[in-house]
């Protein structure tokens, strides 16, 4: 083998080593992808968009001013409080209905098509009805949040309740365990992975429901703050609110993954969570 062949082989080995180390570092990949997206965004806006269109450099400069703005802080607190309340209501109602549907064939046949139908209905369609019923107030926003989050929890919990191994239930019956106790101590823990999947979907849909309700009812909140800043051509300030919504979604996903690892170590213990 010649010297040139050796150098080419060595270069290939080094390149493959770099690619392997890059692929084994999820954080580095995320940062690299984010940097590329920001550079493309900055370049496209500077080259082709009007001056008032948001760009990363302008958003970064607007962050210190926005995060100390009392109106922004109040709007964030209002929206996140409403999301927490609506999500809590949806979790309780959705878990109860889902467990009953998953363990009762009669109830499942009665409700399955209605649940799937309402799950597919866009929340923007029901918002005028909620505004008519509850007025242009926080109650309409809360109803929209519950509607947006409820059905994803019902569907996932029902599927989880139906997937419980029959042997578990037969052992419980042999020890004369009651139906309520089986639901609480066997069915619900077994359906917990499905429940967490439903919670992930419900949290994002609840946040979207809150923002959509604030857009169309013009009630105070983070959605209205973003809408007002956009309509007054303060796009950088509006994007700070958008970034906060995205950060909330990512933070909730991290929290759910942490709960899964710490409280359900048996679930997907052979898979590495990055």
N, C-alpha and C positions, 0 to 999 in steps of 0.2 A: 504494500500500500504506500502511495506517494505521500509527500508532506502536505500537498494541497488537499488530498482526501482526508488526512487526519484532521486538518484544520476545519474542513467542512463538517466532519462528524462531531468534533468538539463544539462547534457552533450550534449544531442541532441539539446536542445534549444540554447546552446552557440555555437555549431557547425553551426547550421542553421543561427544564427545571424552573425557569421563571414563570412559565404559564401554569405549572402545577402549583407553585407557591401562591400565585395570584388567585387561582381557583379555590385554594384552601383557605382564603381569607375573605369571608363574606363582607366584613366591615369595609375592607379596602375596595372591594368591588362596588359596594353601595356608594361609597364616597366618590369613586371614579365616575360612576354613572351619573351621580348628582352633579358633579363638576362639569361634565360634558353637556348635560341638559341646561345648566345655568349659562354656560358660555354660548351655546346656540341661541338661547332665549335673548341674551344680551345683544348678540350680534344681529339677530333678525330685527329686533325692535329698533336698534340704533340705525340700521340700514334702510328699513322699509316702513316703519310705523310712525304715526304722528308723535309729537313730543310728549303729549300727556299720557301715552300708554305706559303701563307699568313695566319696569325692567328691574332685574335683580339689584343693581347698584342703587337705584332709587328706593326700592323696598327696604334695603338694609339701612339706608340713611333715615327712612321714615320710622323705623322701629323705636328708637329712643323717644321720639315725640309722641307716638301713639300709645305706647304701653304706660305712660304716665297721665294720659288723658282721662279725666274722670268719667266722661261719657263712654269711652271704650271699656273701662273697667266695670262700670255699671251694666253695660249691655252684655258683657261676657258673663257676669254673675247671673243675670236674669236668664240667659239662654241655657247655661249649664245647669242651673237649678231646675228649670223646667224639664230639661232632658233627663236629669236624675229622677225626678218625680214620675215622669211618664214611663221611664224604663223600669222603675220599681213596680209600678202598677202592672205593666205588661209582663214582667217576669212572674209575678204571683199568679195572675190570671192565666197566662199562657202555660205555665207549668201544671196547674190544676187541670185545665181543659185537655192539655196534651196527654197527661197521665191517664185520664179517664178514657180518652179516645184510643190510646194505645192498648188498654186492657179490656175494653168493652167493644165487642164486634157491633152491637146494636148502635151504640153512640158513634162509633167510627163510620158506619154506613150512613148515619143521619147527618153528620157534620162534615165529612171529608170534602165533598165537592164545594160546599159553601166556604170552608176555610181556604181551599186552594183558589177559589174564585176571588175572594177578598184579598188574598195574598198577591194576586196578579193585578189588582186594581191600582193604578197610579194614585198616590196620595193627593196629587194636585186636583184630581177629579172630585174627591170628597170634601176638599177644603171649603168650597162655597156652601155646602150643606152645613158643615160645622160652624161656619161663620154665621149662617142664618139661625142655627139652633142656639149657639152660645154667644153670639155677638162678636164684635171685633175686639176681643179681649184675650187675656191669657188662657181662659178656659178653652177657646177654640184651638189655641196652640197646643195645649195639653192633650186635647182629644186627638189632634193630628199625630202627635208623638206616639200616643198609645196605639192608634190604628196602624201606624207605620211599623211599630216594633212587635205587635202582638202575634201576628200570624206566622212569622218566621220561627218564633219560639214554640208555638203550638205544633207546627209541622215537624220540627226536629225532635221535640220531646215525645210526640206520638210515635215517630219512627223508632226512637230509642226504647220506648216502653214495649213496643212489639218485638224488638230484637233480643229481649231477655231470654236466656236459655231455659227451656222447659224444665230441665233437671233442677234448676234452682227453685222454681216454684213448687215442684213436686216434693222436694225435701222440706220446704216450708210448710206445705199442707200436711205432711206426715207428722210434723211436730205441732199440729193444730194451730198454726199461725192464722190470724184473722186477715181479711182482705186489706184493711187499712194498714195494718202492720207490714204486710208484704209490699204494699205500695211504698211505704216510707223507708223500709230497711233493705229491700231487695230491688224493686223495680227502679226507684229513683236513683240509687247509686249506680246501677247498671246503665241507666240512661244518661248519666252525667256527661260523658263525652259528646253525645248528641246535644245535650243542653248547652254546653259551652259553645258548640258550633252555632246554635241558635242565638246565643248571646252576642257572639261576634257580629252576626248579620243584623241583629236587632239594634245594637248600639249605633252602627253606621246609619241605619234607616231612621232611627230616632233623631239623630243629629240633622239628617236631611229634612225630616218632617218639621223640626223646629225652625230651621232656616227658611224653608218654603212658606210656612205659616207666617213668619215675620215679614217675608217679602210681600205677600199678597194681602195681609191684614194691616200692615203698617203699624204694628205694635212694637214697643221697645224691645230691643235684643240685638244680638250680634248680627243676625241677618239684616235687620233694618239699618244697622250701622254700615255694613258693607254696601247695601243698596244706596244709602244716602251719599256715601263717599264716592261711589261710582258715578252717580248722577251729577255730582258737582265737580267731576273730572279730577278727583283726588284718588287716582287709581293706585298709587303706591300705598296710601293709607288703607284703601280697601283690601289690598293684597295682604296686609298684615293680619287682618281678620281672617282671611282665607287660610293663611299659614297657621293661625291658631286652631282653626277647625281641623286642619290636617294633622297637626301635632296632637290634638285630643284623640283623633282616631288611632294614630300610631301608639300613643301612650296606653290607650285601652287595650289594644292588641297585645302589647308587651305585658300588661297586667294580667290578662287572661292566660297568656303562656306561662307566666310565673306561677300563677295559682295551679295550673295544670301540673307543672313539674314538682311543686312542693306538696300538693294535697292529693295528687293522683299519680304517684311515681310508677304505678303498674301500667298506666296507659301510655302506649307507644314508647316504652322504655328502651326499645331497640333503635329508635330514631333519634337523631341528634337535632335538637332545636337550636337554630342559629339566631 
